[in-house]
Amino acid sequence: MIKRLQSPTWRVLAVAGFLQALGVIAYCALIALVFTILDKFQVGGPGVILFTFFLLLFVFSAAITGFLVFGYAAYLALNQKVKEALMDLAYTLLWTIFLILVGVLKITILIYLWPSLFN
């Protein structure tokens, strides 16, 4: 017999939102690392292959980040837990904004303390 989905608490939703936000940030950092590595190869001018690669990566990234942001919320909504689904989405977006602000603050401090690091 399948257990009925229990309503998650706000703490569970907050942790899930934090983990989802970390997943999105980690994925974006991974893609930035790939582009940084590819930039070192100095491939010739833009061509059909490069545009195709970029568009495929764009579509793939939209699918991955969409799953990370909306996956658990969609699961909850499909199980008639709409309030919890909206709370999960809100926590995910709030954690993402918070982590972006922390990153911007860290970069700003680094620029202020070690300006030669970014020249």
C-alpha positions in Angstrom: 0.0 0.0 0.0 1.3 3.4 -1.0 1.7 5.9 1.9 -0.1 9.2 1.4 2.2 12.2 0.9 2.6 14.0 4.1 2.7 17.8 4.1 6.3 19.0 4.4 7.1 21.4 7.2 8.5 24.9 6.5 11.9 23.7 7.6 11.9 20.9 5.1 10.8 23.3 2.4 13.5 25.8 3.4 16.2 23.2 3.2 14.9 21.9 -0.1 14.9 25.4 -1.5 18.5 25.9 -0.3 19.6 22.7 -1.9 17.8 23.6 -5.1 19.4 27.1 -5.2 22.9 25.5 -4.5 22.2 23.1 -7.4 21.4 26.0 -9.8 24.5 27.9 -8.7 26.7 24.9 -9.0 25.4 24.1 -12.5 26.0 27.8 -13.6 29.5 27.7 -12.2 30.2 24.4 -14.0 29.0 26.0 -17.3 31.1 29.1 -16.7 34.1 26.8 -16.0 33.5 25.0 -19.3 33.3 28.3 -21.2 36.5 29.4 -19.5 38.3 26.3 -20.5 37.0 26.4 -24.1 38.1 30.1 -24.4 41.7 28.9 -24.0 41.5 26.9 -27.2 40.8 30.0 -29.4 38.6 28.4 -31.9 38.3 30.2 -35.2 35.5 32.7 -36.0 31.8 31.8 -35.2 30.4 29.2 -37.4 27.4 27.0 -37.7 28.9 24.4 -35.3 29.6 26.9 -32.6 26.1 28.5 -32.9 24.5 25.0 -32.8 26.5 24.1 -29.7 25.5 27.3 -28.0 21.8 26.8 -28.8 21.9 23.2 -27.7 23.6 24.2 -24.5 21.1 26.9 -23.9 18.1 24.5 -24.3 19.8 21.9 -22.1 20.6 24.5 -19.4 17.0 25.7 -19.4 15.8 22.1 -18.9 18.3 21.4 -16.1 17.7 24.7 -14.2 14.0 24.4 -14.8 14.0 20.9 -13.2 16.1 22.2 -10.3 13.9 25.2 -9.6 10.5 23.8 -10.4 10.9 20.0 -10.0 10.0 19.5 -6.3 7.3 22.3 -6.5 5.7 20.6 -9.5 5.8 17.3 -7.6 4.0 18.9 -4.6 1.5 20.6 -6.8 0.6 17.4 -8.6 0.0 15.8 -5.2 -2.5 18.6 -4.3 0.0 20.4 -2.1 -0.3 23.8 -3.9 0.5 25.9 -0.8 3.7 23.9 -0.1 4.6 24.0 -3.8 4.4 27.8 -3.8 6.4 27.9 -0.5 9.1 25.7 -2.0 9.3 27.9 -5.1 9.5 31.0 -2.9 12.3 29.5 -0.7 14.2 28.5 -3.8 14.1 32.0 -5.3 14.8 33.7 -2.0 17.8 31.4 -1.3 19.1 32.0 -4.9 18.8 35.8 -4.4 20.6 35.6 -1.0 23.4 33.4 -2.4 23.8 35.8 -5.4 24.0 38.8 -3.0 26.6 37.0 -0.9 28.7 36.3 -4.0 28.5 39.9 -5.1 29.5 41.0 -1.6 32.5 38.7 -1.7 33.6 39.9 -5.1 33.2 43.5 -4.0 35.3 42.9 -0.9 38.0 41.1 -3.0 38.0 44.0 -5.5 38.4 46.5 -2.7 41.1 44.5 -0.8 43.1 43.1 -3.8 42.3 45.2 -6.9 45.3 43.7 -8.8 43.5 40.3 -8.6 41.0 41.5 -11.2 43.3 43.3 -13.7 
